[in-house]
Amino acid sequence: MIENEVLKAIEERSSTRDYREDPIPSDMMYALEKAALEAQTSLNRCEQKFFFITDRTILHDIESDVMKMAEEQGEWGYLERLIERDNKVLFGAPLLIVIASREVNDYTACDSGIAAQTICLAAHSMGLGSVIMAAPDRIFLGERGKAWRDRIGMESGWQFEISVAVGFINSPKEPHEIDFRNIVVV
């Protein structure tokens, strides 16, 4: 069996859904910013922007607006899960990284997924938890999307792709079980 730090991080990492409120120190923030920028992109276009949101008011408003949009759209199953989680859309994370792209090629969504995973592995390597989230799409792509994009400084022509919540883990969660029956070798 091959052992190395990257494979160990992949094996150990799980999605964090309960964070401490402690702010992320500036050296860790810089490392996350650098990791985001180092993520691979198709055709090396690097057509992404990363919005590092740490303002508690904005984070609170994102949670409130996501819940409001889910209610308006009748997403009762999602809202039931939120109630189980004390209505914490962002799970108390002190940082939300919104990944945005311009549609310059057919691979921008894939590039954003690569960036999200790169950020998560970087966070894990520093002892931080993370969870990849689509939930904020309700506000950034919905009817209030322009107001939200303006609020975080997202210029015209850029669109929300995915986000990552990051912070210090309050309650750890075991990684999911793997099932090699899901591997097909042809």
C-alpha positions, 0 to 999 in steps of 0.5 A: 500500500502506498502511503503519503501525506496527500493520500492520508489527508484524502482518507482522513478529511470529512465535511465539517458541519460544526465550527468554532467561532474562532477567526482564522489567523492571517498566516492560515488565511494567506495559505488558503488564498495561495492554495485557491490560486494554485488550483489547476484550471483547464487550458490554464485560463485561471478564470476564477475569483475567490471571495473570502468572506469573514464579515460576521454580518455578511455571513449571518445575512447569507444564512438568513437569505438562503433560508428565506429563499429555500422557504419561498421555493418550498424546499421543505426537506432542506429546511428540515435538515437545517432545523436539525442543525439549529438553522446553521446554513454555514455551520458557524464557519468564520469563513466562506469562500465563494468561487466565481467564474466567467463562462469562457470555456466549457470547463469552468464548473469543473475548474471550480470543483478542482479549486474547492477540493484544493482549498479543502485539502489545504485547510485539512493540512493546517488542522482546519475543517471545511465543507463544500457547499452549493447552498449559497447558490440560492441567493447568488443566482436567484432573484436577489443575485445582483444585490448579493454579487454587488455586496461582496464586490463580484463584478458583472460577468462573473457568476457563483459556481460553488463555495467552501465553508472553513474554520476550526472544527468544533465537532469532528465527523468520521469520514464516510465508508468507502465501497470498492464495489463502486470502482469499475475497471475496464 
